[in-house]
């Protein structure tokens, strides 16, 4: 029996005890502290190192453990830590970059939205306030009234010169005119277009109730003072649609051939020919219909009627639409019979040889008239009747014809002063 048997004090133990105590426990504690100090790594390699450090040390590790190796391990771990820190910092930087990219994209979107808002704000600032709109409306209205007054109180020659010198006047006038007509219950241009459609569909050309035409049954229309030539556009569209081969149920005729000449002071589009409508570039007796739609303006508008007589074929028609307030009788018979409106105007046109067909006062704003040019044989009969009447009333001092009386009256005073009042708006 061995005295003082104590574990760890056996001399047969292979592990040599060094000065300072047992090295194994110190190594174990150092490894534990290292495991605590080392941060968790994201990579797979870090997991392997953690597993290696967490594993129990083998006998060989215990045997080979010495302070020099521990220092090397510390140095290696210290080298690994900055690499890990760099990796983490790179990951953090990438995340930050993503966040910054997202924020940048959001900022760009916000900037674009802000720009759109600012643009809309600027555009809204550019828009006029209600007070400014009223002032601009008054200015444009006064400008329109001034141009309108000029066109009604000067001759057609002077009006053509005025528009040639300042073409913008024509545009300003028609802008104001369109605003005025928009408030009306009916546009006279649309009335004339509907009349062409109904008479063209229901009856053949040159038949009773149908449209008047040339010998080849072509309907030629002269739109005098056409404005923007809306009548020409609407009529050509109607004819093109009507003459399509799809339509087979046509009672009287195969198709329509309608040509429109449009004349005004400025060439607003390709449909318009610039001309003074007292002298248009058309040969004699070349049109079957002449239209004056609110265009008897100026101090010499009866010259337009003479020109219409020249270019009209026998049995050709004149269609006129004028504002009711222009007729001298409109104020007198306002509360009486409306059939008297335009009576003096009708008699003046009859003096040129025209026959009066009808007068339409159904619209509140304007009155429509229809005349036709009689053929030569009817004109002779009419002249004979007038001569017989003169023989019966020999006591009359004035033997002049109606046209002579009219021309003498025109020489004394322009027709714009007594026959059709100028359409001048009231100043407020």
VODRENVEX-615197 format. One record per residue: x, y negated, z of N, C-alpha, C in turn. Coordinates in steps of 0.05 Angstrom, whole numbers, padded with zeros to 5 digits, always signed. Layout:
XYZXYZXYZ;...
//
This chain:
+00017+00024+00000+00000+00000+00000+00018-00025+00000;+00011-00042-00019+00028-00066-00022+00017-00088-00004;+00035-00100+00010+00027-00122+00027+00020-00147+00010;+00002-00162+00020-00006-00189+00008-00013-00186-00022;-00032-00167-00026-00042-00165-00054-00062-00187-00059;-00054-00204-00076-00071-00226-00084-00071-00229-00114;-00094-00233-00126-00096-00236-00155-00081-00261-00163;-00066-00258-00184-00051-00280-00195-00023-00282-00183;-00018-00267-00162+00008-00268-00149+00023-00243-00154;+00013-00228-00172+00026-00203-00179+00050-00209-00196;+00073-00198-00188+00097-00203-00204+00097-00189-00230;+00080-00169-00233+00079-00155-00258+00063-00170-00279;+00050-00191-00272+00034-00207-00291+00052-00218-00313;+00044-00214-00338+00061-00223-00361+00062-00253-00363;+00040-00265-00355+00039-00294-00358+00058-00307-00338;+00076-00322-00349+00095-00336-00332+00083-00361-00321;+00087-00365-00296+00077-00389-00282+00098-00410-00284;+00090-00433-00295+00109-00455-00298+00105-00474-00275;+00123-00492-00273+00122-00512-00253+00099-00530-00259;+00084-00536-00238+00060-00553-00243+00035-00538-00243;+00035-00512-00239+00010-00497-00238+00005-00482-00263;-00019-00471-00265-00027-00454-00287-00034-00472-00311;-00022-00465-00335-00028-00481-00359-00054-00475-00372;-00065-00451-00366-00089-00443-00380-00113-00461-00373;-00116-00467-00347-00138-00483-00339-00136-00511-00351;-00111-00522-00351-00108-00548-00362-00115-00549-00391;-00107-00528-00406-00114-00527-00435-00144-00526-00439;-00156-00509-00422-00186-00507-00425-00199-00534-00420;-00190-00548-00399-00202-00574-00393-00197-00594-00416;-00172-00592-00427-00166-00610-00449-00183-00605-00473;-00188-00579-00479-00205-00572-00501-00233-00582-00497;-00242-00579-00472-00270-00588-00466-00271-00618-00470;-00252-00633-00460-00252-00662-00463-00251-00670-00492;-00235-00654-00508-00233-00660-00537-00260-00657-00550;-00274-00635-00542-00300-00630-00554-00320-00652-00547;-00317-00663-00522-00335-00684-00514-00328-00710-00530;-00302-00715-00534-00295-00740-00547-00300-00740-00577;-00297-00717-00590-00300-00716-00620-00329-00721-00627;-00335-00740-00645-00363-00744-00654-00372-00723-00673;-00398-00722-00676-00410-00702-00694-00406-00712-00722;-00397-00693-00740-00392-00699-00767-00414-00689-00785;-00419-00704-00807-00441-00697-00825-00433-00675-00844;-00407-00674-00852-00399-00655-00872-00398-00627-00860;-00398-00607-00879-00396-00579-00870-00370-00573-00857;-00349-00587-00866-00323-00582-00854-00323-00590-00825;-00337-00611-00818-00339-00620-00790-00352-00599-00773;-00373-00586-00784-00387-00565-00769-00368-00542-00763;-00351-00536-00783-00332-00514-00779-00312-00521-00757;-00302-00545-00757-00283-00554-00737-00296-00553-00709;-00321-00562-00708-00335-00562-00682-00338-00533-00672;-00345-00515-00691-00347-00487-00682-00321-00476-00673;-00300-00484-00686-00273-00475-00678-00265-00486-00651;-00272-00510-00646-00265-00522-00620-00283-00512-00598;-00309-00507-00604-00327-00496-00584-00321-00467-00578;-00308-00452-00596-00303-00424-00591-00283-00421-00568;-00285-00399-00554-00267-00393-00531-00239-00388-00542;-00219-00398-00528-00191-00394-00538-00183-00365-00533;-00169-00355-00553-00159-00328-00551-00134-00327-00534;-00124-00302-00529-00100-00299-00513-00076-00311-00526;-00075-00309-00553-00052-00320-00567-00052-00350-00564;-00077-00362-00565-00078-00391-00561-00069-00399-00534;-00077-00383-00514-00068-00389-00487-00038-00386-00485;-00027-00366-00498+00001-00362-00496+00016-00384-00510;+00006-00392-00533+00021-00412-00549+00015-00441-00541;-00003-00445-00523-00010-00473-00516+00012-00485-00501;+00021-00509-00510+00041-00525-00497+00036-00554-00502;+00048-00572-00487+00042-00600-00490+00049-00612-00517;+00070-00602-00531+00077-00612-00557+00055-00607-00577;+00044-00581-00577+00022-00575-00595-00003-00592-00589;-00007-00596-00562-00030-00612-00555-00028-00641-00566;-00003-00651-00565+00001-00678-00577-00004-00679-00606;+00005-00657-00620+00000-00655-00649-00030-00654-00655;-00044-00638-00639-00073-00637-00643-00086-00664-00638;-00077-00677-00617-00088-00704-00612-00084-00722-00636;-00059-00720-00646-00052-00737-00669-00070-00730-00694;-00074-00704-00698-00091-00695-00721-00119-00704-00717;-00129-00701-00692-00156-00709-00686-00159-00740-00690;-00138-00754-00681-00139-00783-00685-00139-00790-00715;-00125-00774-00731-00125-00779-00760-00152-00772-00772;-00165-00751-00761-00191-00743-00772-00212-00764-00765;-00210-00775-00741-00230-00794-00732-00233-00818-00751;-00210-00831-00758-00214-00854-00777-00225-00845-00804;-00218-00820-00813-00230-00811-00838-00260-00808-00835;-00268-00796-00811-00297-00794-00807-00310-00821-00804;-00296-00839-00790-00307-00866-00788-00309-00879-00815;-00289-00875-00832-00291-00886-00859-00314-00874-00874;-00318-00847-00871-00341-00834-00885-00367-00846-00875;-00369-00849-00848-00393-00860-00837-00397-00889-00846;-00375-00904-00846-00378-00932-00854-00386-00933-00884;-00375-00914-00900-00383-00914-00929-00412-00908-00932;-00421-00888-00915-00450-00882-00916-00467-00905-00908;-00457-00919-00886-00472-00942-00877-00472-00964-00898;-00449-00967-00912-00447-00987-00933-00466-00981-00956;-00467-00954-00963-00485-00946-00985-00514-00952-00977;-00520-00945-00952-00547-00951-00942-00553-00981-00943;-00533-00996-00934-00536-01025-00934-00539-01035-00963;-00524-01024-00981-00526-01032-01009-00554-01026-01020;-00564-01002-01013-00591-00995-01022-00611-01015-01011;-00607-01021-00985-00626-01040-00973-00624-01067-00986;-00598-01075-00991-00594-01101-01004-00606-01101-01032;-00602-01078-01046-00614-01076-01073-00644-01078-01072;-00655-01064-01052-00684-01066-01049-00693-01095-01043;-00679-01106-01024-00685-01134-01017-00681-01153-01041;-00660-01147-01057-00655-01164-01080-00677-01161-01100;-00686-01136-01105-00708-01131-01124-00733-01144-01114;-00738-01142-01087-00761-01155-01076-00759-01185-01079;-00735-01195-01074-00731-01224-01077-00735-01233-01106;-00726-01216-01125-00730-01223-01153-00760-01224-01160;-00774-01203-01149-00803-01202-01154-00816-01227-01141;-00808-01232-01116-00819-01255-01103-00813-01281-01118;-00788-01282-01128-00780-01306-01143-00797-01309-01169;-00801-01286-01182-00817-01287-01207-00845-01295-01201;-00856-01283-01178-00883-01291-01171-00884-01320-01162;-00863-01328-01148-00861-01357-01140-00859-01375-01165;-00843-01365-01185-00841-01381-01209-00868-01383-01223;-00882-01360-01224-00909-01361-01237-00927-01379-01222;-00925-01378-01195-00942-01396-01179-00934-01425-01184;-00908-01430-01184-00899-01457-01189-00908-01467-01217;-00905-01448-01236-00913-01455-01264-00943-01462-01264;-00959-01444-01251-00987-01449-01250-00993-01475-01235;-00977-01480-01214-00981-01505-01199-00974-01529-01216;-00952-01526-01232-00944-01548-01249-00965-01552-01271;-00975-01529-01282-00995-01532-01303-01021-01544-01291;-01027-01536-01265-01050-01548-01253-01046-01577-01248;-01021-01585-01242-01015-01613-01239-01018-01628-01265;-01010-01613-01287-01013-01626-01313-01042-01630-01320;-01059-01612-01311-01088-01615-01316-01097-01640-01301;-01117-01652-01313-01127-01677-01302-01146-01672-01280;-01147-01691-01261-01166-01690-01240-01193-01697-01251;-01215-01692-01236-01241-01699-01246-01244-01729-01252;-01232-01746-01236-01233-01774-01241-01218-01781-01267;-01194-01768-01270-01179-01773-01295-01194-01762-01319;-01207-01740-01316-01222-01729-01338-01245-01748-01347;-01258-01760-01327-01279-01779-01333-01267-01803-01348;-01244-01812-01339-01232-01835-01352-01223-01828-01380;-01212-01804-01384-01204-01796-01411-01228-01793-01429;-01250-01782-01418-01275-01779-01433-01285-01806-01442;-01284-01826-01424-01292-01853-01431-01274-01865-01453;-01248-01860-01450-01230-01871-01470-01234-01858-01497;-01237-01831-01497-01242-01817-01523-01269-01825-01534;-01289-01828-01516-01315-01837-01526-01314-01865-01537;-01300-01883-01524-01298-01910-01535-01283-01910-01561;-01262-01893-01563-01247-01891-01588-01265-01880-01610;-01281-01860-01605-01299-01849-01625-01319-01870-01633;-01330-01886-01614-01349-01906-01621-01337-01928-01639;-01312-01934-01633-01298-01955-01650-01295-01944-01678;-01285-01920-01682-01281-01908-01709-01308-01906-01723;-01329-01897-01708-01355-01894-01719-01366-01921-01729;-01362-01941-01713-01371-01968-01721-01357-01978-01746;-01330-01972-01748-01315-01980-01771-01326-01967-01796;-01331-01941-01795-01340-01926-01818-01368-01934-01828;-01384-01943-01809-01411-01952-01817-01413-01981-01826;-01393-01997-01819-01395-02026-01825-01376-02034-01847;-01362-02015-01860-01344-02022-01882-01353-02005-01906;-01343-02012-01930-01350-01998-01954-01335-01971-01955;-01343-01954-01973-01330-01928-01976-01301-01931-01985;-01295-01951-02002-01268-01956-02011-01250-01963-01988;-01259-01981-01971-01244-01989-01947-01240-01966-01927;-01261-01949-01925-01259-01926-01907-01238-01906-01917;-01237-01902-01943-01216-01884-01954-01188-01895-01949;-01185-01921-01953-01159-01933-01948-01151-01932-01918;-01171-01935-01901-01166-01934-01872-01156-01907-01864;-01169-01886-01874-01162-01859-01867-01135-01851-01879;-01129-01861-01903-01103-01855-01915-01080-01868-01899;-01085-01892-01890-01065-01906-01874-01061-01894-01847;-01082-01886-01834-01080-01873-01807-01097-01847-01808;-01085-01825-01816-01100-01800-01818-01111-01789-01792;-01098-01797-01770-01107-01787-01744-01136-01797-01737;-01144-01819-01749-01171-01829-01744-01192-01808-01752;-01187-01795-01774-01207-01774-01783-01210-01752-01763;-01187-01743-01752-01188-01721-01732-01202-01730-01706;-01195-01754-01697-01208-01765-01673-01238-01768-01677;-01245-01778-01700-01274-01782-01705-01289-01755-01705;-01278-01735-01717-01292-01709-01719-01292-01694-01692;-01272-01699-01676-01272-01688-01649-01295-01700-01633;-01298-01726-01634-01320-01739-01620-01347-01732-01632;-01348-01729-01659-01373-01722-01672-01382-01694-01664;-01363-01675-01663-01370-01648-01655-01380-01647-01627;-01369-01663-01609-01379-01664-01582-01407-01675-01581;-01413-01694-01598-01440-01705-01599-01460-01684-01609;-01453-01671-01631-01471-01652-01644-01475-01627-01626;-01455-01621-01609-01457-01597-01592-01480-01600-01572;-01487-01625-01565-01509-01630-01546-01536-01630-01559;-01537-01629-01586-01562-01630-01600-01576-01603-01600;-01602-01602-01602-01615-01576-01602-01610-01560-01628;-01602-01574-01649-01598-01560-01675-01578-01576-01691;-01560-01561-01705-01541-01574-01723-01552-01575-01751;-01553-01598-01764-01564-01599-01791-01549-01582-01812;-01523-01578-01807-01508-01560-01826-01520-01532-01825;-01526-01522-01801-01537-01496-01798-01565-01494-01811;-01579-01516-01810-01606-01516-01823-01603-01513-01853;-01584-01527-01865-01580-01525-01894-01570-01498-01902;-01552-01486-01886-01542-01459-01892-01565-01439-01891;-01582-01441-01871-01605-01423-01869-01624-01426-01892;-01627-01450-01901-01644-01455-01925-01633-01442-01950;-01607-01444-01953-01594-01431-01976-01597-01401-01974;-01594-01390-01951-01597-01361-01947-01625-01351-01953;-01645-01364-01942-01673-01355-01945-01682-01358-01974;-01676-01380-01987-01684-01384-02014-01668-01366-02033;-01643-01361-02026-01627-01344-02043-01635-01314-02041;-01644-01306-02018-01652-01278-02014-01680-01272-02026;-01699-01291-02021-01727-01285-02026-01735-01289-02055;-01723-01307-02069-01731-01313-02097-01706-01315-02115;-01709-01308-02140-01686-01310-02158-01680-01339-02165;-01656-01344-02175-01647-01371-02182-01665-01382-02205;-01672-01407-02202-01688-01422-02222-01717-01414-02222;-01725-01396-02205-01753-01389-02202-01767-01407-02182;-01793-01410-02183-01807-01427-02163-01801-01417-02134;-01792-01434-02118-01784-01427-02090-01756-01417-02087;-01742-01412-02110-01714-01403-02109-01695-01427-02110;-01670-01421-02110-01650-01442-02112-01647-01452-02140;-01643-01478-02144-01638-01487-02172-01610-01480-02180;-01607-01473-02206-01581-01465-02216-01577-01475-02244;-01552-01469-02254-01546-01476-02282-01560-01455-02301;-01555-01458-02326-01567-01440-02346-01557-01411-02342;-01532-01408-02332-01521-01381-02327-01529-01371-02299;-01548-01385-02286-01558-01378-02259-01537-01380-02237;-01517-01396-02242-01498-01402-02221-01507-01427-02205;-01508-01424-02179-01515-01446-02162-01490-01462-02154;-01489-01487-02162-01465-01504-02156-01474-01526-02137;-01461-01527-02114-01469-01546-02092-01446-01566-02089;-01453-01591-02086-01434-01612-02079-01440-01622-02051;-01422-01616-02032-01425-01625-02005-01410-01651-02001;-01426-01673-02001-01414-01700-02001-01410-01709-01972;-01385-01715-01964-01379-01721-01936-01381-01696-01919;-01365-01676-01927-01368-01649-01915-01356-01646-01887;-01340-01665-01878-01327-01661-01852-01305-01640-01853;-01310-01618-01840-01291-01595-01840-01299-01573-01859;-01319-01579-01877-01328-01560-01897-01338-01534-01885;-01354-01536-01863-01365-01513-01851-01387-01501-01868;-01401-01517-01883-01422-01507-01901-01410-01489-01922;-01388-01498-01934-01375-01481-01954-01366-01454-01943;-01355-01455-01919-01346-01430-01907-01369-01411-01901;-01391-01421-01890-01413-01404-01883-01427-01393-01908;-01429-01409-01928-01443-01400-01953-01426-01379-01967;-01400-01383-01969-01383-01363-01983-01383-01337-01968;-01383-01338-01941-01385-01313-01925-01411-01299-01930;-01433-01314-01931-01459-01302-01937-01460-01289-01964;-01449-01303-01984-01450-01292-02012-01433-01266-02013;-01409-01267-02001-01392-01243-02002-01405-01219-01988;-01418-01224-01966-01432-01201-01952-01456-01192-01968;-01470-01211-01980-01495-01204-01994-01489-01189-02020;-01467-01195-02033-01460-01182-02058-01445-01155-02055;-01444-01145-02031-01431-01119-02027-01447-01097-02040;-01434-01076-02050-01448-01055-02065-01466-01038-02047;-01464-01041-02020-01480-01024-02002-01510-01030-02005;-01516-01055-02011-01544-01063-02012-01556-01055-02038;-01575-01037-02037-01588-01027-02062-01617-01037-02065;-01629-01044-02042-01657-01052-02043-01660-01082-02049;-01654-01090-02073-01657-01118-02081-01680-01120-02101;-01700-01136-02094-01725-01136-02110-01721-01149-02137;-01710-01173-02137-01711-01189-02161-01685-01191-02177;-01663-01188-02164-01638-01195-02178-01615-01179-02166;-01593-01179-02181-01570-01162-02174-01552-01175-02154;-01547-01201-02156-01529-01214-02138-01531-01245-02140;-01516-01258-02122-01516-01287-02122-01489-01298-02130;-01489-01320-02144-01465-01334-02152-01468-01363-02143;-01456-01370-02121-01458-01396-02109-01429-01408-02106;-01426-01432-02116-01400-01446-02114-01405-01472-02100;-01387-01479-02081-01390-01503-02065-01366-01521-02069;-01371-01547-02077-01350-01567-02078-01353-01585-02053;-01332-01588-02038-01332-01603-02013-01315-01628-02016;-01326-01651-02009-01312-01677-02012-01313-01692-01986;-01290-01704-01979-01288-01722-01956-01263-01739-01958;-01259-01756-01937-01237-01775-01938-01210-01763-01932;-01209-01739-01920-01184-01727-01913-01185-01697-01919;-01163-01685-01928-01162-01657-01934-01156-01642-01908;-01177-01635-01893-01174-01621-01868-01166-01592-01872;-01174-01580-01895-01167-01553-01902-01168-01550-01932;-01162-01526-01942-01161-01521-01971-01188-01523-01985;-01209-01522-01970-01235-01523-01983-01244-01552-01990;-01229-01571-01981-01237-01599-01983-01221-01613-02006;-01235-01630-02021-01223-01647-02040-01226-01676-02031;-01204-01691-02029-01204-01718-02020-01216-01736-02042;-01237-01751-02035-01249-01769-02055-01268-01788-02041;-01271-01811-02053-01293-01830-02046-01318-01819-02059;-01338-01813-02042-01362-01798-02053-01379-01815-02071;-01372-01840-02075-01386-01855-02096-01374-01849-02124;-01352-01835-02124-01338-01828-02149-01323-01802-02145;-01336-01779-02149-01324-01753-02145-01314-01742-02171;-01293-01726-02171-01282-01715-02196-01298-01691-02207;-01322-01696-02215-01339-01675-02227-01352-01687-02252;-01356-01670-02272-01369-01680-02297-01399-01685-02293;-01411-01698-02313-01440-01704-02312-01456-01677-02313;-01478-01678-02297-01496-01655-02297-01482-01628-02294;-01465-01627-02273-01450-01602-02268-01458-01589-02242;-01476-01601-02226-01485-01590-02200-01515-01586-02200;-01523-01566-02185-01552-01561-02182-01563-01570-02155;-01546-01573-02135-01554-01584-02109-01532-01603-02099;-01541-01626-02089-01523-01645-02076-01533-01650-02047;-01515-01647-02028-01522-01648-02000-01508-01672-01987;-01524-01688-01972-01513-01709-01955-01521-01703-01926;-01503-01691-01912-01509-01683-01884-01496-01704-01865;-01512-01723-01857-01503-01745-01839-01479-01760-01851;-01480-01763-01877-01456-01775-01891-01463-01800-01906;-01488-01811-01904-01494-01836-01917-01484-01859-01900;-01458-01861-01898-01444-01881-01882-01434-01903-01899;-01427-01926-01887-01417-01948-01902-01438-01967-01911;-01429-01989-01922-01448-02010-01931-01458-02005-01959;-01447-01986-01973-01455-01981-02001-01465-01952-02006;-01480-01942-01987-01488-01913-01989-01507-01908-02012;-01520-01928-02023-01537-01923-02046-01521-01917-02071;-01495-01925-02071-01478-01916-02093-01473-01886-02092;-01475-01874-02069-01473-01845-02067-01496-01831-02081;-01520-01844-02078-01543-01833-02091-01541-01835-02122;-01530-01857-02131-01525-01859-02160-01506-01838-02170;-01485-01832-02154-01466-01811-02162-01479-01784-02161;-01497-01779-02142-01512-01754-02142-01529-01751-02166;-01542-01773-02175-01558-01772-02199-01541-01765-02223;-01517-01775-02224-01499-01770-02247-01491-01741-02249;-01483-01728-02227-01473-01701-02228-01495-01680-02227;-01520-01688-02221-01542-01669-02219-01552-01661-02247;-01559-01635-02249-01573-01626-02273-01603-01633-02271;-01617-01634-02292-01646-01638-02290-01658-01615-02274;-01677-01622-02257-01690-01605-02237-01670-01597-02214;-01647-01610-02213-01630-01606-02190-01641-01621-02166;-01631-01613-02143-01643-01623-02118-01622-01638-02101;-01632-01658-02086-01616-01673-02066-01627-01667-02039;-01610-01658-02021-01617-01653-01993-01603-01673-01975;-01618-01686-01958-01608-01707-01941-01616-01702-01912;-01598-01706-01894-01604-01705-01865-01591-01730-01852;-01608-01746-01839-01598-01770-01826-01611-01773-01798;-01597-01787-01781-01606-01791-01753-01631-01809-01754;-01650-01803-01737-01676-01817-01737-01673-01847-01730;-01654-01852-01712-01652-01880-01702-01642-01899-01724;-01632-01888-01746-01622-01905-01768-01644-01918-01784;-01667-01906-01784-01689-01916-01801-01702-01939-01787;-01708-01960-01803-01719-01984-01791-01747-01980-01779;-01761-01960-01788-01788-01956-01778-01788-01939-01752;-01765-01928-01745-01765-01909-01722-01773-01923-01696;-01764-01948-01692-01772-01962-01668-01801-01971-01668;-01811-01978-01692-01839-01988-01694-01859-01966-01690;-01854-01942-01701-01874-01920-01701-01866-01899-01681;-01851-01907-01660-01841-01887-01641-01865-01873-01628;-01885-01888-01621-01908-01877-01607-01932-01873-01627;-01927-01874-01653-01948-01872-01672-01943-01847-01690;-01949-01850-01715-01946-01827-01734-01916-01825-01743;-01904-01802-01739-01876-01798-01746-01873-01794-01776;-01894-01790-01791-01892-01786-01820-01883-01812-01834;-01887-01834-01820-01879-01860-01832-01849-01865-01830;-01835-01848-01814-01806-01852-01811-01792-01846-01838;-01776-01865-01847-01761-01861-01872-01777-01868-01897;-01800-01881-01894-01817-01887-01917-01803-01906-01936;-01791-01927-01925-01777-01947-01942-01753-01934-01955;-01739-01916-01941-01717-01901-01952-01725-01884-01975;-01748-01870-01972-01758-01853-01994-01765-01870-02018;-01778-01893-02014-01786-01910-02037-01761-01921-02051;-01740-01926-02036-01715-01936-02049-01703-01915-02067;-01703-01890-02058-01692-01868-02074-01710-01861-02098;-01735-01865-02095-01753-01861-02117-01749-01882-02139;-01739-01905-02131-01733-01926-02151-01711-01917-02170;-01693-01899-02161-01672-01889-02179-01682-01868-02198;-01707-01860-02196-01719-01840-02213-01722-01813-02200;-01714-01810-02174-01717-01784-02161-01746-01780-02152;-01754-01755-02152-01780-01746-02142-01777-01736-02113;-01796-01745-02096-01795-01738-02068-01810-01711-02065;-01796-01691-02054-01809-01665-02049-01820-01663-02021;-01804-01669-02000-01814-01665-01973-01797-01682-01953;-01809-01687-01930-01796-01699-01907-01801-01683-01882;-01780-01677-01867-01783-01660-01843-01773-01676-01819;-01793-01682-01801-01786-01697-01776-01789-01679-01752;-01788-01653-01756-01792-01634-01733-01769-01636-01713;-01745-01643-01722-01723-01644-01703-01723-01671-01688;-01714-01670-01663-01714-01694-01646-01692-01714-01655;-01671-01704-01666-01647-01721-01670-01646-01731-01699;-01653-01715-01719-01650-01723-01747-01674-01716-01763;-01675-01729-01786-01697-01725-01806-01685-01714-01832;-01699-01695-01844-01689-01683-01869-01707-01691-01892;-01695-01697-01915-01709-01704-01939-01700-01686-01962;-01719-01681-01980-01712-01666-02005-01723-01681-02029;-01706-01685-02048-01713-01698-02073-01704-01680-02096;-01715-01685-02120-01704-01671-02143-01704-01690-02167;-01685-01684-02185-01682-01700-02209-01700-01689-02231;-01719-01705-02240-01738-01694-02260-01725-01692-02287;-01734-01674-02304-01724-01671-02331-01732-01695-02348;-01720-01699-02371-01726-01723-02387-01755-01726-02395;-01769-01705-02401-01797-01708-02410-01815-01718-02387;-01810-01710-02363-01825-01720-02340-01819-01749-02335;-01794-01756-02339-01786-01784-02336-01801-01802-02356;-01804-01793-02380-01818-01809-02400-01847-01813-02393;-01859-01791-02383-01887-01793-02375-01890-01813-02352;-01871-01812-02334-01873-01831-02311-01869-01860-02320;-01851-01865-02339-01848-01892-02349-01873-01902-02363;-01886-01885-02378-01910-01893-02392-01932-01900-02372;-01934-01885-02350-01954-01892-02330-01948-01919-02317;-01923-01924-02312-01916-01950-02300-01922-01973-02319;-01917-01969-02344-01923-01990-02364-01953-01996-02365;-01970-01975-02363-01999-01979-02364-02008-01995-02339;-01996-01989-02316-02003-02004-02292-01996-02033-02294;-01973-02039-02307-01965-02067-02311-01985-02082-02329;-01995-02069-02349-02014-02082-02367-02040-02088-02353;-02048-02071-02334-02072-02077-02319-02069-02101-02301;-02046-02104-02289-02041-02126-02270-02022-02146-02284;-02034-02160-02304-02018-02180-02319-02012-02205-02302;-02030-02210-02283-02027-02234-02267-02001-02234-02249;-01990-02211-02245-01966-02209-02229-01943-02224-02242;-01929-02240-02226-01907-02256-02237-01882-02239-02240;-01878-02219-02222-01854-02202-02222-01859-02178-02240;-01847-02178-02264-01849-02156-02282-01825-02136-02280;-01809-02140-02261-01785-02123-02259-01792-02094-02250;-01775-02076-02258-01779-02048-02249-01770-02045-02220;-01776-02022-02210-01768-02016-02182-01738-02017-02178;-01723-02006-02197-01694-02005-02194-01683-02033-02196;-01695-02050-02213-01686-02078-02215-01691-02093-02189;-01714-02089-02177-01720-02102-02152-01700-02092-02130;-01694-02067-02130-01676-02056-02110-01648-02067-02113;-01639-02069-02138-01612-02080-02142-01610-02109-02135;-01631-02124-02140-01630-02152-02132-01630-02155-02102;-01645-02138-02089-01644-02139-02059-01617-02131-02048;-01604-02112-02061-01577-02104-02052-01557-02126-02056;-01561-02142-02078-01542-02164-02083-01544-02185-02062;-01568-02189-02051-01571-02209-02030-01561-02199-02003;-01566-02174-01997-01559-02163-01971-01553-02133-01974;-01531-02124-01962-01523-02096-01965-01544-02078-01952;-01547-02054-01964-01567-02036-01955-01563-02026-01926;-01537-02028-01918-01531-02020-01890-01543-02039-01869;-01553-02062-01878-01564-02082-01860-01595-02080-01858;-01607-02068-01878-01637-02069-01878-01649-02042-01884;-01636-02024-01899-01648-01999-01906-01642-01977-01886;-01618-01972-01880-01609-01953-01859-01591-01968-01840;-01600-01971-01816-01584-01985-01796-01558-01969-01790;-01536-01982-01785-01512-01967-01777-01515-01954-01751;-01504-01930-01749-01507-01914-01724-01485-01923-01705;-01491-01944-01690-01472-01956-01671-01482-01950-01643;-01464-01938-01627-01472-01930-01600-01471-01955-01581;-01488-01955-01562-01490-01977-01543-01465-01978-01525;-01455-02002-01520-01433-02006-01502-01443-02009-01473;-01431-01994-01455-01441-01995-01427-01420-02007-01409;
//
